[in-house]
Amino acid sequence: NAGVTQTPKFRILKIGQSMTLQCTQDMNHNYMYWYRQDPGMGLKLIYYSVGAGITDKGEVPNGYNVSRSTTEDFPLRLELAAPSQTSVYFCASISTGGSNQPQHFGDGTRLSIL
Amino acid sequence: GNSVTQMEGPVTLSEEAFLTINCTYTATGYPSLFWYVQYPGEGLQLLLKATKADDKGSNKGFEATYRKETTSFHLEKGSVQVSDSAVYFCALSDRGAGAQKLVFGQGTRLTINP
């Protein structure tokens, strides 16, 4: 049971480059989320999706884009990488939107922008 | 807006010591409360949760009680082990309709020495 899978695990980018962080879940969950975790800080929500074709902004969406063409996949795109986007990125999913359900997290992508 | 404040870390204890990690929250309405744990190199995992006032969540010897009157959800364990070394996050989720959105505290790094 793979759960939530994120690729790559590590990446170094140059300023101005673009890349896509991949996230796939095999639990048929409707809701998916992208967070970033800065050193010494809690996770902050970037974007989320309530189902295929539906996405919405979280707390810190600037500089990122997402799409949700299938239930399983929720990629996060950085168009013009900036040093402020150096962070650890986590993808998560949940079966329903209920407030008391736990989110399932991937192992994260550590991204450095130099 | 909603917020979560956790005890500053890092926290270092000896094996078998008593653990308390403080967590207080600010929220409109009646959120659900969670403790997540992050082991080195991994994503977050749900440790325990409580969904209404006076509920006690428990798991793996850890406990936390939802205190509405003090807006707190402190994490406790009677006798910690080296394997409990990790980063612990307190989080809340609005009880409103729609997608669950978690608000995290900044995390508390716990190190247990043998």
Interface residues (C-beta under 8 A of the other chain):
Chain A: V4 Y31 G40 M41 G42 L43 K44 L45 Y48 V50 D56 G58 F90 A92 I94 G97 G98 S99 N100 Q101 P102 Q103 F105 G106 D107 G108
Chain B: V4 Q6 P31 S32 F34 G41 E42 G43 L44 Q45 L46 K49 T51 F89 A91 S93 D94 R95 G96 A97 G98 A99 Q100 K101 L102 F104 G105 Q106 G107
